[in-house]
Every structure is written in structure tokens, then in C-alpha cells.
């Protein structure tokens, strides 16, 4: 598919300036396959790899779409199955406010971020789990699908700053172990 896409645009892998990939969090298998594929292209074409944090890119897209209050906090969320969510917390300027993690969604799990004059923007996939915050004062929910196009802003910034990954060292970002079951 990659070969067909490049050919349809008359692009050779060596025409690329770099390759950007999401490093997670996300699907255990999806992250490994995506990263391996991108590393292979970079290695074969002699191009640099840009690793984009999924949660940070979602906050970046939300901030860009809203262009709101500089005191807003952006809480990026991804469905982590069951009642859990992967969570990244960022200031308006993109600074990570706490370590990424996962939590069980509850009515009060984000109350620690509430303060006057500040809106908590819950953004990303899996926002259906956050309905208790819909219409609640100080909160806004912004559904954003995880798509390659949402990596572009952060990837371009990394490219301009020369922030490339060492192919042998770049690994997916997992926030919890995979959920493995035994077939019965």
C-alpha cells in the first residue's frame, strides 16, 4: 500500500525528507507494526525518523482548533478498554503538566485541574466515556480521531528543530501492559 501510494504521487522513498510515526500510547500491535514499518523505510531510504507522541499531538490539534484561553488545560484521552483511559495533561503552550498515565474514568477524576477562569478541554478518541463532564461548568469535550494528519503539526515542528530519533533506540510508548486472554 505504501509503495502504491508513493507511486501514485510519483514519489520515491529517497524523495522523502523524513518519516513521522505515532509512538503511542495506543494499540500494542498497531504501534509495533507502524513503528517497524517506518523504521524500515527510514533505514532503506537513509532518512530520519520523527516520533510523535499521540497524546501530545491530540492536545496540539485541540489547541489549534480552539485558539482559546491561554490558561486552558488540555487533557488528551484515548480509550484504554473497559472503563480506563490513557491520559496526557498539557498546558496551552504544550508543556506536559504531569506524567502520562492511565486511569479509571469517574465523575471526579479531573477535579484536581479545575480553577476559576480556566477551561479543561477533554480531547481525543474515547470521549464517549467522559459524558459526565458534558455540559459541566469548566469542561469542554472535543472529539478528535487519531489520524495521521493529526501528527503533522508536531512532526513539522520536530523536523524544523532537527529532533530525530535513533532508529535502533526508538520504541513504542506503552502506558499499561497489553490485555491478553486465553481462548476457551
C-alpha positions in Angstrom: 0.0 0.0 0.0 2.8 2.4 0.8 4.5 1.5 -2.5 1.3 2.2 -4.4 0.7 5.5 -2.6 4.2 6.8 -3.3 4.0 5.6 -6.9 0.6 7.3 -7.4 2.3 10.6 -6.4 5.5 9.9 -8.4 7.5 9.9 -5.1 10.5 7.6 -4.4 11.3 6.8 -0.7 14.6 8.8 -1.2 12.5 11.9 -2.1 11.1 12.0 1.5 12.7 14.4 3.9 11.8 12.3 6.9 9.2 9.8 8.1 6.9 10.6 11.1 5.1 8.0 13.1 3.0 7.9 16.3 4.8 6.1 19.1 1.8 5.8 21.3 0.1 5.2 23.5 -2.3 3.0 21.6 -2.8 -0.5 20.3 0.1 -2.7 21.3 0.2 -4.5 17.9 -0.6 -1.3 15.9 2.2 0.6 17.5 4.8 -2.1 16.9 3.8 -2.7 13.3 3.6 1.1 12.5 7.0 1.8 14.1 8.7 -1.2 12.5 7.4 -0.2 9.0 8.5 3.4 9.4 11.9 2.4 10.7 12.3 0.1 7.7 11.5 2.9 5.3 13.9 5.3 7.1 16.7 2.7 7.1 16.3 1.7 3.4 15.9 5.3 2.2 18.5 6.8 4.6 16.0 9.3 6.0 15.4 10.4 9.6 12.6 9.2 11.8 10.3 11.6 13.8 8.5 10.0 16.7 5.3 11.8 17.6 3.6 11.3 21.0 -0.1 10.5 20.4 -1.4 12.3 23.5 0.7 15.4 22.8 -0.5 15.6 19.2 -4.1 15.4 20.2 -3.6 18.3 22.6 -1.8 20.2 19.9 -4.8 19.7 17.5 -7.3 20.8 20.1 -5.4 23.9 21.0 -5.1 24.8 17.3 -8.8 24.2 16.6 -10.0 26.2 19.7 -7.3 29.0 19.8 -8.8 29.8 23.2 -7.8 31.0 26.7 -4.1 30.6 27.3 -4.9 29.3 30.8 -6.8 26.3 29.4 -5.6 22.8 30.2 -5.8 20.1 27.5 -6.5 16.6 28.7 -5.8 14.2 25.9 -7.6 10.9 26.2 -7.6 7.6 24.4 -9.8 4.6 25.1 -7.7 2.0 27.1 -10.6 -0.5 27.2 -13.1 -1.2 29.9 -13.5 2.0 32.0 -9.9 3.0 31.6 -8.4 5.8 29.5 -4.9 6.8 28.6 -4.4 10.4 29.7 -2.0 13.2 28.9 -2.3 16.7 30.5 -0.9 19.7 28.8 -0.9 23.5 29.2 -1.9 25.8 26.4 1.7 26.1 25.3 2.1 22.3 25.0 4.0 21.8 28.3 3.3 18.4 29.8 1.8 19.1 33.3 2.1 15.6 34.7 3.4 12.2 33.5 1.2 10.4 31.0 -0.7 7.5 32.5 -4.0 5.7 32.5 -6.9 6.0 34.9 -10.4 4.7 35.5 -12.9 7.3 34.4 -15.1 8.7 37.2 -17.2 11.8 37.8 -14.4 13.5 39.8 -11.2 12.1 38.2 -10.3 15.5 36.7 -11.4 17.8 39.5 -7.8 18.5 40.5 -7.4 20.7 37.4 -10.5 22.9 38.0 -9.9 26.5 38.8 -11.7 29.8 38.1 -11.2 31.3 34.6 -9.8 28.1 33.2 -11.4 25.5 31.0 -10.4 21.9 30.9 -10.6 20.6 27.3 -11.0 16.9 27.2 -9.9 15.9 23.7 -9.2 12.8 21.7 -10.7 9.4 21.0 -12.8 7.7 23.5 -14.6 10.8 24.6 -17.8 8.9 25.0 -16.5 7.7 28.4 -16.5 11.3 29.5 -20.2 12.1 29.2 -20.4 13.0 32.9 -18.3 16.1 32.0 -20.5 17.2 29.1 -22.1 20.5 30.0 -20.3 20.7 33.3 -19.0 24.1 34.1 -15.3 24.5 33.3 -15.2 21.5 31.0 -15.4 21.1 27.2 -15.3 17.8 25.3 -13.7 17.8 21.8 -13.7 14.5 19.9 -10.6 14.1 17.7 -9.9 11.0 15.8 -6.4 9.5 15.8 -5.4 10.1 12.2 -2.0 10.6 10.5 -3.0 14.1 9.6 -3.1 15.0 13.3 0.6 14.2 13.6 1.7 16.8 11.1 1.9 19.8 13.3 4.1 18.2 15.9 6.1 16.4 13.3 6.8 19.5 11.3 7.9 21.3 14.4 10.2 18.4 15.3 11.6 18.4 11.7 12.3 22.1 11.8 14.1 21.7 15.2 16.1 18.7 14.0 14.5 16.4 16.6 15.1 12.9 15.0 15.1 9.5 16.6 17.9 7.0 16.6 16.4 4.1 14.6 17.9 1.4 16.9 16.6 3.1 20.1 13.1 4.3 19.2 10.4 2.1 20.9 6.7 2.4 21.3 5.3 4.2 24.3 3.1 1.8 26.3 1.3 3.1 29.4 0.0 -0.3 30.6 0.6 -3.9 29.7 -1.4 -5.5 26.9 -4.7 -7.2 27.8 -4.1 -10.9 26.8 -6.7 -13.5 27.3 -6.6 -17.3 26.8 -9.1 -18.6 24.2 -11.5 -21.1 25.6 
